[in-house]
Amino acid sequence: MNQPVMVYVTSDGSVGSNDGSDINAQFNGDRGTGGFAMVYAFSPTARPTMKNDRVGAWQLGDFTASGQSSNDHTLVGTPDKAAAAVFANYLKFAGQLQSLEKILPGRYTSAQLDYILRFA
């Protein structure tokens, strides 16, 4: 089809158990705080140019050391924040970043936007 494409994959964190170290532990429900999102981008004309201006440039956000749950104190630590960051990167990839303020007004400061944008 010779068209650029961006794929967004999310997970809600699967399930959890009361004792994760016990091989016989019973799963007891959704573990939404262990969720993640991945983004793949492809352009048929050239590899998308990525910013590499910081350590861990390929990853936004992180997990907490205790409990291994999503760190909600980051710019992408909640589902709505993560989706907004993916959308901003999509607009940058599509050459339409100027539309972000119209669609998500006041969502990011310039410094925050610079941090979450991974496409150069």
C-alpha positions in Angstrom: 0.0 0.0 0.0 3.1 2.2 0.3 1.6 4.4 3.0 3.0 5.5 6.4 1.4 3.6 9.3 1.4 3.9 13.1 0.2 1.0 15.3 -0.8 1.5 18.9 -0.9 -1.6 21.2 -2.2 -1.4 24.7 -2.6 -3.9 27.6 -4.6 -3.4 30.8 -2.0 -5.3 32.8 -3.5 -8.7 32.7 -4.4 -10.4 36.0 -2.8 -10.4 39.5 -2.6 -12.8 42.4 -2.2 -12.3 46.2 1.2 -14.0 46.2 3.0 -13.5 42.9 6.0 -15.6 43.9 3.9 -18.8 44.6 3.6 -20.9 41.5 0.2 -22.2 42.8 -1.2 -18.7 43.6 -4.8 -18.1 42.4 -5.4 -15.2 40.1 -8.0 -12.9 41.5 -8.7 -10.1 39.1 -7.5 -7.4 36.8 -4.2 -5.8 37.4 -4.9 -2.5 35.6 -2.0 -0.7 37.2 0.4 -3.0 35.3 -0.7 -1.8 31.9 1.4 -0.6 29.1 1.3 0.8 25.6 3.6 0.3 22.6 3.8 2.3 19.4 5.2 1.2 16.1 5.7 3.5 13.2 6.6 2.7 9.6 7.2 5.0 6.7 7.7 3.4 3.2 10.1 6.2 2.2 12.6 6.2 5.1 12.9 5.1 8.7 11.1 7.6 11.0 13.6 9.9 12.7 13.6 9.6 16.5 14.9 12.0 19.1 17.6 10.5 21.2 18.2 13.3 23.6 18.0 11.5 26.9 18.7 8.2 28.6 15.8 5.8 27.9 14.7 7.8 24.8 12.6 4.9 23.6 10.5 4.6 26.7 8.2 7.1 28.4 7.1 6.5 31.9 8.1 3.6 34.2 7.0 1.2 36.9 7.3 1.6 40.6 10.0 -0.3 42.4 7.5 -1.7 44.9 4.6 -3.5 43.5 5.7 -3.1 39.9 2.7 -1.0 39.0 2.6 2.0 36.6 4.1 5.1 38.1 1.2 7.5 37.8 3.4 10.5 38.7 4.9 10.7 35.2 3.6 12.5 32.1 2.2 9.2 30.8 1.4 7.4 34.1 -2.4 7.1 33.6 -4.4 5.8 30.7 -5.6 9.2 29.6 -2.1 10.7 29.8 -0.6 7.8 27.9 -3.3 8.1 25.2 -2.7 11.8 24.9 1.1 11.2 24.5 0.5 8.6 21.8 -1.8 11.0 20.0 0.7 13.8 20.2 3.4 11.5 18.7 0.9 10.4 16.0 0.3 14.0 15.0 4.1 14.6 15.0 4.6 11.5 12.8 1.8 12.6 10.5 3.2 16.2 10.2 0.1 17.6 11.9 1.4 18.6 15.3 0.0 22.1 14.8 -3.5 20.5 15.4 -2.7 19.3 18.9 -3.7 22.5 20.7 -6.9 22.7 18.8 -7.8 19.0 19.7 -6.3 18.8 23.2 -6.1 22.5 24.4 -3.9 23.2 27.3 -2.9 19.5 27.7 0.9 20.1 27.6 3.3 22.9 28.3 6.1 23.3 25.7 8.6 21.5 28.0 6.2 18.6 28.6 5.5 18.3 24.9 9.2 18.3 24.1 9.7 15.5 26.7 7.0 13.2 25.4 7.6 13.7 21.6 9.9 10.9 20.4 9.7 11.7 16.7 12.2 14.3 15.5 
